[in-house]
Amino acid sequence: MTHGSRWLVGAAAVFCLVAAPAQAQTPPPQTKSPKPAATPAKKKISHWGIVFSATPQWNLPTFVTNSFAGNGGSVVVVGSQYAIGIVHGRAMGGDWGVTFVHQPAKDGSRGADSDTECGFTNGPITGGCFNTSGGIVTKGVLMNGVEVHKYVVFHTFKRRVQIGMEFAGGIATLSGTFLKTSSDVTNIQFNPKTSTQTAVLTTTVTTEDVTAELPSKVPVGRITLVGALIISPALKVRWEGGMIFPGQSASTVVVTFLFGAHHD
């Protein structure tokens, strides 16, 4: 090898030694990884479940009792309500469902009217009047029916507390009996010489089917304010107060359990 050739070979070797590390230190171009596909938020997943509600006591509101009683009368009707059914909703949202409703009136609930009939010389009340008031007392009166409800959430606080409203409506069958008391003036005698009347007050007590006074099918429903506590994604406890047709109550407790929501 000539001196010129050796010089060319040596220059090539030096070039390779310098170029190779430089290439090794140059990082490869980076490519952006594709973002994972977005998944639906778990709070939007709906589940089927069961619902149970209990209202220890409801009563007829004043505007209803006044319309029934009239002048001088009185109506006192109290009862309870229990319901169980199916529900479909979200752990952090509202729900809807269908329930069987059992709503009995308390035995001894009553209604009475106040009336008199006058114009008799032997009337025991001042003015020659007889007290012809009557009344009814309930026994075994209840409503059994089906109700559809919708629970609407206004806001959820820290995934633990909710506020909202519930709307429901349905139809029920009314059954039971009334113990009915009625009084009438009978055996009226007129004396033409003195132009006076005498009479006898007759009081009767009968047992009648409730449907003799009221329709056999009655509407049921509710419009209530709701406060809810989320125990877990699957378990929710609600307090409700408002109208529970035909009455009103401030103490309804509703428990819902959603199947599969505990995995959310």
C-alpha positions as CSV (number, residue, x, y, z in Angstrom):
1,M,0.0,0.0,0.0
2,T,1.4,3.3,-1.0
3,H,1.7,6.2,1.4
4,G,-1.2,8.0,-0.2
5,S,-3.5,5.0,0.1
6,R,-2.6,4.6,3.8
7,W,-3.6,8.2,4.4
8,L,-7.0,7.7,2.7
9,V,-7.8,4.6,4.8
10,G,-6.8,6.4,8.0
11,A,-8.9,9.4,7.2
12,A,-11.9,7.1,6.5
13,A,-11.5,5.3,9.8
14,V,-11.3,8.6,11.8
15,F,-14.5,9.8,10.1
16,C,-16.3,6.6,11.0
17,L,-15.3,6.8,14.6
18,V,-16.5,10.4,14.9
19,A,-19.7,9.9,13.0
20,A,-20.9,6.7,14.7
21,P,-21.2,8.1,18.3
22,A,-22.9,11.2,17.0
23,Q,-25.5,9.0,15.2
24,A,-25.9,6.9,18.3
25,Q,-26.5,9.9,20.5
26,T,-29.2,11.4,18.3
27,P,-32.6,10.4,19.7
28,P,-35.1,8.8,17.3
29,P,-38.0,11.0,16.4
30,Q,-40.9,10.6,18.9
31,T,-44.5,9.8,17.9
32,K,-47.5,10.8,19.9
33,S,-49.5,7.8,21.4
34,P,-53.2,7.9,20.5
35,K,-55.4,8.9,23.4
36,P,-57.6,6.1,24.8
37,A,-61.2,6.1,23.6
38,A,-63.4,8.0,26.1
39,T,-65.6,5.7,28.2
40,P,-69.0,6.8,29.5
41,A,-69.0,8.2,33.0
42,K,-70.1,5.6,35.5
43,K,-72.5,8.0,37.1
44,K,-74.6,7.8,33.9
45,I,-75.0,4.1,34.0
46,S,-78.6,3.0,34.9
47,H,-79.5,-0.1,36.9
48,W,-82.7,-2.0,37.8
49,G,-83.5,-2.4,41.5
50,I,-86.1,-2.6,44.2
51,V,-87.8,0.2,46.2
52,F,-89.6,0.2,49.5
53,S,-91.4,3.1,51.1
54,A,-93.2,3.6,54.5
55,T,-95.4,6.5,55.7
56,P,-96.2,5.9,59.4
57,Q,-99.0,8.5,59.3
58,W,-100.9,10.7,56.9
59,N,-104.0,12.8,57.5
60,L,-106.5,14.6,55.4
61,P,-105.6,18.3,55.0
62,T,-107.9,21.0,56.3
63,F,-109.1,22.2,52.9
64,V,-110.3,18.6,52.2
65,T,-112.0,18.0,55.5
66,N,-113.8,21.4,55.4
67,S,-115.3,20.6,52.0
68,F,-116.6,17.3,53.3
69,A,-117.8,18.5,56.7
70,G,-119.7,21.6,55.8
71,N,-121.0,24.1,58.4
72,G,-120.7,22.8,61.9
73,G,-119.4,19.3,60.8
74,S,-116.1,17.6,61.4
75,V,-113.9,15.1,59.6
76,V,-110.9,13.4,61.1
77,V,-109.2,10.8,58.9
78,V,-105.7,9.4,59.4
79,G,-103.9,6.4,58.0
80,S,-100.6,5.0,56.9
81,Q,-99.0,3.9,53.6
82,Y,-96.6,1.2,52.5
83,A,-95.3,0.4,49.0
84,I,-92.9,-2.0,47.3
85,G,-91.9,-2.3,43.7
86,I,-89.3,-2.1,41.0
87,V,-87.1,0.9,40.1
88,H,-84.7,1.9,37.3
89,G,-82.2,4.7,37.9
90,R,-78.7,5.9,38.5
91,A,-76.5,5.8,41.6
92,M,-75.9,9.5,41.4
93,G,-79.1,10.5,39.7
94,G,-82.8,10.0,39.8
95,D,-85.1,7.1,39.1
96,W,-88.5,5.9,38.0
97,G,-90.5,2.9,39.0
98,V,-93.8,1.0,39.5
99,T,-95.0,0.1,43.0
100,F,-97.8,-1.7,44.7
101,V,-99.4,0.6,47.2
102,H,-101.2,-0.4,50.4
103,Q,-102.8,2.6,52.1
104,P,-105.1,1.8,55.1
105,A,-107.2,4.3,57.0
106,K,-107.0,4.0,60.8
107,D,-110.0,2.3,62.3
108,G,-112.0,4.9,64.2
109,S,-111.4,7.7,61.6
110,R,-114.7,9.6,61.5
111,G,-116.9,12.2,60.0
112,A,-119.9,14.0,61.4
113,D,-122.4,16.6,60.4
114,S,-124.3,19.0,62.5
115,D,-128.0,19.5,61.8
116,T,-131.2,20.3,63.6
117,E,-134.9,20.2,62.8
118,C,-137.2,22.7,64.5
119,G,-140.8,23.7,65.0
120,F,-141.9,21.2,67.7
121,T,-143.4,22.0,71.1
122,N,-141.6,19.0,72.6
123,G,-138.2,19.6,71.0
124,P,-135.5,19.1,73.6
125,I,-133.4,22.0,72.3
126,T,-134.3,25.7,72.7
127,G,-136.7,26.8,70.0
128,G,-138.4,23.4,69.9
129,C,-135.6,21.7,67.9
130,F,-134.3,18.2,67.6
131,N,-130.6,17.4,67.0
132,T,-130.6,15.3,63.8
133,S,-126.8,15.1,63.4
134,G,-125.3,12.0,62.0
135,G,-121.9,10.5,61.5
136,I,-119.7,7.7,60.2
137,V,-116.8,5.7,61.7
138,T,-114.4,3.7,59.6
139,K,-113.6,0.0,60.0
140,G,-111.1,-1.8,57.8
141,V,-111.1,0.9,55.1
142,L,-108.1,0.7,52.8
143,M,-106.8,1.4,49.3
144,N,-104.7,-1.1,47.4
145,G,-103.4,-0.1,44.0
146,V,-100.6,0.5,41.5
147,E,-98.6,3.7,41.3
148,V,-95.9,5.0,38.8
149,H,-93.3,7.4,40.2
150,K,-90.6,9.7,38.9
151,Y,-87.8,11.0,41.2
152,V,-86.1,14.1,39.9
153,V,-82.8,15.2,41.3
154,F,-82.1,19.0,41.5
155,H,-78.5,18.7,42.9
156,T,-76.1,16.2,44.4
157,F,-73.6,17.4,47.0
158,K,-70.3,15.7,47.2
159,R,-71.8,12.4,45.9
160,R,-73.5,11.9,49.3
161,V,-76.6,14.1,49.6
162,Q,-79.3,14.9,47.1
163,I,-82.3,17.2,47.0
164,G,-85.2,16.9,44.5
165,M,-88.9,16.1,44.1
166,E,-91.0,13.0,43.5
167,F,-94.1,12.9,41.3
168,A,-96.4,9.8,41.3
169,G,-99.8,8.8,40.2
170,G,-102.0,5.7,40.0
171,I,-105.3,4.0,40.7
172,A,-106.4,2.0,43.7
173,T,-109.4,-0.1,44.8
174,L,-111.3,1.1,47.9
175,S,-112.7,-1.4,50.4
176,G,-114.0,-1.6,54.0
177,T,-117.0,-0.5,55.9
178,F,-118.6,2.5,57.7
179,L,-120.5,2.4,61.0
180,K,-123.1,4.9,60.1
181,T,-125.3,6.8,62.6
182,S,-128.3,8.8,61.4
183,S,-131.1,10.6,63.3
184,D,-134.5,11.5,61.9
185,V,-137.7,13.2,63.4
186,T,-140.6,10.7,63.1
187,N,-144.1,10.3,64.3
188,I,-144.9,13.9,63.7
189,Q,-148.3,14.8,65.2
190,F,-150.1,18.1,64.4
191,N,-152.7,19.6,66.7
192,P,-155.1,21.7,64.6
193,K,-156.6,23.4,67.7
194,T,-153.3,24.8,68.9
195,S,-151.5,24.6,65.5
196,T,-148.6,22.9,67.2
197,Q,-146.5,19.9,66.3
198,T,-145.0,17.1,68.4
199,A,-142.5,14.4,67.2
200,V,-140.1,11.7,68.2
201,L,-136.4,11.5,67.4
202,T,-135.4,8.1,66.0
203,T,-131.7,7.2,65.8
204,T,-130.4,4.2,63.8
205,V,-127.0,2.7,63.5
206,T,-126.1,0.6,60.4
207,T,-123.0,-0.9,58.9
208,E,-122.5,0.0,55.2
209,D,-119.9,-0.8,52.6
210,V,-117.6,2.2,52.0
211,T,-118.5,2.1,48.3
212,A,-122.1,3.0,49.2
213,E,-120.8,6.5,49.9
214,L,-117.6,6.7,47.8
215,P,-116.4,5.3,44.4
216,S,-114.8,1.9,44.4
217,K,-111.9,3.2,42.3
218,V,-109.9,6.1,43.6
219,P,-106.8,8.0,42.4
220,V,-103.6,7.8,44.5
221,G,-100.4,9.8,44.0
222,R,-97.8,12.1,45.6
223,I,-96.0,15.3,45.1
224,T,-93.2,15.6,47.6
225,L,-90.0,17.3,48.4
226,V,-87.1,14.9,48.8
227,G,-83.8,14.8,50.7
228,A,-81.7,11.8,50.0
229,L,-78.6,10.2,51.6
230,I,-76.4,8.1,49.3
231,I,-75.1,5.3,51.6
232,S,-73.3,3.6,48.7
233,P,-73.7,3.6,44.9
234,A,-76.3,0.8,45.3
235,L,-78.1,2.0,48.4
236,K,-80.0,5.2,48.8
237,V,-82.3,6.4,51.6
238,R,-84.8,9.3,51.0
239,W,-86.9,11.4,53.2
240,E,-90.1,12.9,51.7
241,G,-92.7,15.3,52.8
242,G,-95.8,16.7,51.0
243,M,-99.0,15.6,49.5
244,I,-99.7,11.8,49.5
245,F,-103.1,11.8,47.9
246,P,-105.7,11.8,49.3
247,G,-103.7,13.0,52.4
248,Q,-100.5,14.8,53.4
249,S,-97.5,13.7,55.4
250,A,-94.1,15.0,56.5
251,S,-92.5,11.6,57.3
252,T,-92.2,9.2,54.4
253,V,-89.0,7.1,54.2
254,V,-88.0,5.5,50.8
255,V,-85.2,3.0,50.4
256,T,-83.9,2.0,47.0
257,F,-81.3,-0.7,46.1
258,L,-79.9,-0.8,42.6
259,F,-78.5,-4.2,41.5
260,G,-74.9,-4.0,40.2
261,A,-74.4,-0.3,41.2
262,H,-72.0,-1.3,44.0
263,H,-69.4,-2.0,41.2
264,D,-69.6,1.6,39.9
